[in-house]
Amino acid sequence: MYVDVILSPCHGKVEKVLITKNSGFYEWEPLFHIKTAEGREEIIHIGVSGEVESLEVLEGEQVEAGMVLAYFKEDLFVTGSD
């Protein structure tokens, strides 16, 4: 396992944080909701499973595109998910 990052794809405000430190998550599971300046809600997910090492943002915080939202350890166990 190695540590990787979850990055914000857009500028906006963190509306929801759906993970906690040390929690596990599955690929494509919603992790964050970010409301953009244009009023769109972006649901942040990634294509791997893993465990959260640290959260770098809280609900209500402003984020920029490319900003680190969380660090995680990828679960390299193949689950057979589509």
C-alpha positions as CSV (number, residue, x, y, z in Angstrom):
1,M,0.0,0.0,0.0
2,Y,1.1,3.6,-0.6
3,V,-0.3,7.0,0.3
4,D,-2.1,8.9,-2.5
5,V,-4.2,12.1,-2.6
6,I,-7.8,13.1,-3.5
7,L,-7.8,16.4,-5.2
8,S,-10.5,18.9,-5.8
9,P,-11.5,19.1,-9.5
10,C,-13.0,22.6,-9.1
11,H,-13.2,25.9,-7.2
12,G,-16.1,26.0,-4.6
13,K,-17.3,25.3,-1.1
14,V,-17.2,21.9,0.6
15,E,-20.9,21.1,1.3
16,K,-20.4,17.6,2.7
17,V,-17.6,15.4,3.8
18,L,-18.7,11.8,3.7
19,I,-15.6,10.1,5.0
20,T,-13.6,10.3,8.3
21,K,-10.0,9.7,9.3
22,N,-9.2,6.0,9.3
23,S,-12.4,5.1,7.5
24,G,-12.5,2.8,4.5
25,F,-14.2,3.6,1.3
26,Y,-15.0,1.7,-1.9
27,E,-14.3,2.7,-5.5
28,W,-16.7,5.2,-7.0
29,E,-18.3,5.8,-3.5
30,P,-19.2,9.5,-3.0
31,L,-16.5,11.1,-0.7
32,F,-17.1,14.9,-0.9
33,H,-19.8,17.2,-2.2
34,I,-18.5,20.6,-3.5
35,K,-20.8,23.4,-4.6
36,T,-19.1,25.4,-7.4
37,A,-19.4,29.2,-7.8
38,E,-21.8,28.5,-10.7
39,G,-24.1,26.7,-8.3
40,R,-23.4,23.1,-9.5
41,E,-22.9,20.4,-7.0
42,E,-19.8,18.2,-7.8
43,I,-19.7,14.8,-6.2
44,I,-16.1,13.7,-5.7
45,H,-15.3,10.0,-5.9
46,I,-12.3,8.0,-7.2
47,G,-11.8,4.8,-9.0
48,V,-10.0,2.9,-6.2
49,S,-10.8,1.6,-2.8
50,G,-8.8,2.6,0.2
51,E,-8.5,3.9,3.8
52,V,-8.4,7.6,4.7
53,E,-5.1,8.7,6.2
54,S,-6.0,12.3,6.8
55,L,-8.7,14.9,5.9
56,E,-7.4,18.2,4.8
57,V,-10.7,20.1,4.5
58,L,-13.8,20.6,6.6
59,E,-17.4,21.2,5.6
60,G,-17.9,24.9,4.8
61,E,-14.3,25.5,3.6
62,Q,-13.5,27.1,0.2
63,V,-11.4,25.0,-2.1
64,E,-9.5,25.6,-5.3
65,A,-9.0,23.3,-8.2
66,G,-6.1,21.0,-7.5
67,M,-6.2,21.4,-3.7
68,V,-5.7,18.3,-1.6
69,L,-9.0,17.2,0.0
70,A,-7.6,14.0,1.7
71,Y,-4.7,11.6,1.8
72,F,-5.5,7.8,1.6
73,K,-3.9,4.4,1.4
74,E,-5.0,2.5,-1.7
75,D,-6.4,-1.0,-1.1
76,L,-4.6,-3.1,-3.6
77,F,-6.9,-6.1,-3.1
78,V,-8.8,-6.7,-6.3
79,T,-12.6,-6.8,-5.5
80,G,-14.0,-7.8,-8.8
81,S,-16.2,-4.7,-8.9
82,D,-17.4,-3.4,-12.3
